[in-house]
Amino acid sequence: MYINEKAPLHLVQRIVRGYSDSDLWDITPLIVGKIRKPLKACIKHIIKEGYGVPSKLIQEQYPDLKGDGRVVKIGDRKTKSGKIKSDTQLRKEWISVLKKIERAFDLYYYEEMKSKNPDGSSLKEWEEIIEGFELFGKYMTSLGS
């Protein structure tokens, strides 16, 4: 049986500075573990309070619309294809993005906690994780008021 002689040191490092030297080998689990619960609460709050839709999402639909990166409310406008999307439809798309982000963090967290064996996960789950992390990176600055 292998006993990690540095385990007590790593515990002290986590207490003192919030991470240990061993966390630096793969920092993703540390990041996901630290922000997963506050992120879930933030997403729940955004959905409940009815915040606007990020301008990045709107600009994908309306490339002629100039924005400064802040959240905006636009009313009904025509998309690239000429179809009209209401604020309600854009809001549903934004909520869908938020739920994909939340699911990705949950899937990664539970995969990491369940086992260190990625073979136990389906390809579909890892694709959802990748998509959600990419969306998180894209919209991270829009997760607030």
Summary of the structure (lengths in Angstrom):
residues: 145
radius of gyration: 19.5
end to end distance: 51.4
largest distance: 65.9
contacts: 347
relative contact order: 0.12
helix: 66%
strand: 6%
